[in-house]
Amino acid sequence: MVVLSTLRTMICMGVAVLVWYVIVLAVPPAGNMLLTLMPVWLGGLAGGVVAVVFSARQGVSMAFTSGMVLMAIFLWYRHVVMDIALGTNTMLTLWPVWFPPTFYLGAYGYLMLKARSG
């Protein structure tokens, strides 16, 4: 059971990173808050939807966990490995903090959409 949950979490994070990466390549963030957060929001929403597709019962909690792990990985890589300072605009620098709420909203929104349609 633990292995299956771990694999599902990794797949949710992989989908979110793939969507984030494709959007960052298509629209490079130029220091603008909207262009920086758009890939995070769309990637997190996609990852949350995938979490609910795997398991409707555990989807919301799995999505939030995936967002927390992905946020920790991004922040660790950016601020420990690459040694990027916070800078003057902290909200712009800490954009990975938006992964957990977007995963949650994606999972919860898709779950509500499924409940209303069927």
C-alpha positions as CSV (number, residue, x, y, z in Angstrom):
1,M,0.0,0.0,0.0
2,V,2.8,2.4,0.8
3,V,4.6,1.7,-2.4
4,L,1.4,2.3,-4.4
5,S,0.8,5.6,-2.6
6,T,4.4,6.7,-3.2
7,L,4.1,5.9,-6.9
8,R,0.9,7.8,-7.2
9,T,2.4,10.8,-5.5
10,M,5.4,10.7,-7.8
11,I,3.2,10.5,-10.9
12,C,1.1,13.5,-9.6
13,M,4.3,15.5,-9.0
14,G,5.6,14.4,-12.4
15,V,2.5,15.6,-14.2
16,A,2.7,19.0,-12.4
17,V,6.4,19.4,-13.2
18,L,5.8,18.5,-16.8
19,V,2.9,21.1,-17.2
20,W,5.0,23.7,-15.3
21,Y,8.0,23.0,-17.5
22,V,6.1,23.2,-20.8
23,I,4.5,26.5,-19.8
24,V,7.7,28.0,-18.5
25,L,9.3,27.2,-21.9
26,A,6.3,28.6,-23.8
27,V,6.0,31.8,-21.7
28,P,9.3,32.7,-19.9
29,P,8.6,34.6,-16.7
30,A,10.0,38.1,-17.0
31,G,9.9,39.1,-13.4
32,N,6.1,39.5,-13.6
33,M,4.1,38.0,-10.8
34,L,1.3,36.7,-13.1
35,L,3.8,35.1,-15.5
36,T,5.7,33.5,-12.6
37,L,2.6,32.0,-10.9
38,M,0.7,30.9,-14.0
39,P,2.8,27.8,-14.6
40,V,2.6,26.9,-10.9
41,W,-1.1,27.2,-10.8
42,L,-1.7,25.3,-14.0
43,G,0.8,22.6,-13.0
44,G,-0.7,22.2,-9.6
45,L,-4.3,22.0,-10.9
46,A,-3.2,19.3,-13.3
47,G,-1.4,17.4,-10.6
48,G,-4.5,17.6,-8.3
49,V,-6.8,16.3,-11.0
50,V,-4.5,13.4,-11.6
51,A,-4.5,12.6,-7.9
52,V,-8.3,12.4,-7.9
53,V,-8.3,10.3,-11.0
54,F,-6.2,7.7,-9.2
55,S,-8.3,7.6,-6.1
56,A,-11.4,9.6,-5.4
57,R,-11.3,8.8,-1.7
58,Q,-7.6,9.6,-1.1
59,G,-7.2,12.1,-3.9
60,V,-7.4,15.4,-2.0
61,S,-5.0,14.3,0.7
62,M,-2.6,12.8,-1.8
63,A,-2.8,16.0,-3.9
64,F,-1.9,18.2,-0.9
65,T,0.9,15.8,0.1
66,S,2.2,15.9,-3.5
67,G,2.2,19.7,-3.4
68,M,4.0,19.9,-0.1
69,V,6.7,17.5,-1.3
70,L,7.1,19.3,-4.6
71,M,7.3,22.7,-2.8
72,A,10.0,21.3,-0.5
73,I,12.0,19.9,-3.4
74,F,11.8,23.2,-5.4
75,L,12.7,25.3,-2.4
76,W,15.6,23.0,-1.3
77,Y,17.0,23.0,-4.9
78,R,16.7,26.7,-5.4
79,H,17.9,28.0,-2.1
80,V,20.3,25.3,-0.9
81,V,21.7,23.7,-4.0
82,M,21.7,26.7,-6.4
83,D,22.2,29.2,-3.5
84,I,19.6,31.7,-4.8
85,A,19.0,34.5,-2.3
86,L,15.5,35.6,-1.5
87,G,15.9,39.0,-3.2
88,T,13.8,42.1,-2.9
89,N,10.5,40.6,-3.9
90,T,10.0,37.7,-1.6
91,M,6.6,36.7,-3.1
92,L,8.2,36.4,-6.5
93,T,11.1,34.3,-5.1
94,L,9.0,32.0,-3.1
95,W,6.7,31.0,-6.0
96,P,6.9,27.2,-5.1
97,V,4.8,27.9,-2.0
98,W,1.8,28.0,-4.2
99,F,2.1,24.3,-5.1
100,P,0.1,22.8,-2.1
101,P,-3.0,25.1,-2.5
102,T,-3.1,24.6,-6.2
103,F,-2.9,20.8,-5.9
104,Y,-5.6,20.9,-3.3
105,L,-7.9,23.2,-5.4
106,G,-7.3,21.0,-8.5
107,A,-8.2,17.8,-6.6
108,Y,-11.2,19.4,-4.8
109,G,-12.5,21.1,-7.9
110,Y,-12.3,17.9,-10.0
111,L,-14.0,15.9,-7.2
112,M,-16.8,18.5,-7.0
113,L,-17.2,18.4,-10.8
114,K,-17.4,14.6,-10.8
115,A,-20.0,14.7,-8.0
116,R,-22.2,17.2,-9.8
117,S,-22.0,15.5,-13.2
118,G,-22.8,12.0,-12.0
